[in-house]
Amino acid sequence: MAGERVFEHLIAEDCDPWDAISEHYQLFAPGLRQHPQKRQDERFLATCKAAAIDGDLCVLEDCDDTLGWDWPSRRQALNAMNVPSVLLTGENYFRPDINARKTAIEALLKQVSEGIQ
């Protein structure tokens, strides 16, 4: 849930454009990790609650070596909210594994319909 943050804050228009762009990306651009992580986790869960999601599909690219570390704790927090989460790893941006995607989506839909097990 990092992509939606690109549009969460607008770039200031009442100052030097270069300063505004620099400050915007320094303060608000999504990144792999931000500290303290607790604040980002709380923001993620608040977004999930506000959207009243039924399930979460976490997709990690084959080159990802950090975001996956957060998934077990996020899955646990979502499970506590009765929201299932399924992890799909090793996705290649240029050669996606359609069968793996289908399997992950089917697993998520099953958990949504049957509840977390």
C-alpha positions in Angstrom: 0.0 0.0 0.0 2.6 2.5 -0.9 1.4 3.6 -4.4 -1.6 5.5 -3.1 0.6 7.8 -1.1 1.8 9.4 -4.3 -1.4 11.4 -4.5 -2.0 11.8 -0.7 -0.2 15.2 -0.6 -0.1 17.8 -3.3 3.1 19.7 -4.2 3.0 23.2 -2.7 2.3 25.9 -5.3 3.1 29.0 -3.2 6.9 28.7 -3.3 9.8 28.0 -5.6 8.8 25.0 -7.8 12.2 23.3 -7.4 12.1 23.7 -3.6 8.5 22.5 -3.5 9.3 19.4 -5.6 12.4 18.5 -3.6 10.6 18.9 -0.3 7.6 16.9 -1.5 9.6 13.9 -2.5 11.8 14.1 0.6 8.8 14.1 2.9 6.1 12.2 1.1 7.4 10.0 -1.6 6.8 6.3 -1.0 9.9 4.3 -0.3 10.8 0.8 0.6 11.2 1.5 4.2 10.4 4.4 6.4 11.2 4.9 10.1 9.6 4.6 12.4 7.9 1.7 10.8 5.1 1.6 13.4 3.7 4.9 12.0 3.5 3.4 8.5 1.9 0.2 9.8 -0.7 2.2 11.6 -1.4 4.2 8.4 -1.7 1.0 6.4 -4.2 -0.6 8.8 -6.2 2.7 9.0 -6.4 2.8 5.2 -7.6 -0.9 5.2 -10.2 -0.1 7.8 -11.4 3.1 6.0 -11.7 1.1 2.7 -13.5 -1.7 4.5 -11.5 -4.3 2.6 -12.5 -7.9 2.5 -9.0 -9.2 1.7 -5.5 -8.3 1.0 -3.3 -9.6 -1.8 0.4 -8.7 -1.2 2.4 -9.0 -4.4 6.2 -8.8 -4.2 8.4 -8.6 -7.3 11.3 -11.0 -7.7 13.7 -8.2 -7.0 12.1 -7.3 -3.6 14.2 -8.0 -0.6 12.7 -5.7 2.0 9.0 -5.3 1.7 8.3 -9.0 2.3 9.7 -8.6 5.8 6.6 -6.6 6.8 4.1 -9.1 5.5 4.0 -11.5 8.4 3.2 -8.8 11.0 0.7 -7.1 8.6 -1.0 -10.4 7.9 -1.3 -11.0 11.7 -2.8 -7.5 12.2 -5.2 -8.0 9.3 -6.2 -11.4 10.6 -7.0 -9.7 13.9 -9.4 -7.5 11.9 -10.8 -10.7 10.3 -9.3 -9.7 6.9 -7.3 -12.5 5.2 -4.1 -11.7 3.4 -2.3 -13.8 0.8 1.3 -13.4 -0.3 2.4 -13.7 -3.9 6.2 -13.6 -4.3 8.7 -13.7 -7.1 6.6 -11.8 -9.6 8.6 -10.7 -12.6 7.4 -7.3 -13.9 8.1 -8.3 -17.5 7.2 -12.0 -17.4 4.4 -12.4 -14.8 3.4 -15.9 -13.8 -0.3 -15.9 -14.7 -0.9 -19.2 -13.1 0.7 -18.1 -9.8 -1.5 -15.0 -9.9 -4.6 -17.0 -10.5 -3.7 -19.4 -7.7 -3.1 -16.5 -5.2 -6.3 -14.8 -6.1 -8.3 -18.0 -5.8 -6.7 -18.6 -2.4 -7.7 -15.1 -1.3 -11.2 -15.4 -2.5 -11.6 -18.7 -0.8 -10.4 -17.2 2.5 -12.7 -14.2 2.1 -15.7 -16.5 1.5 -14.9 -19.1 4.1 -13.2 -16.9 6.7 -9.6 -17.0 8.0 -8.5 -20.5 8.9 
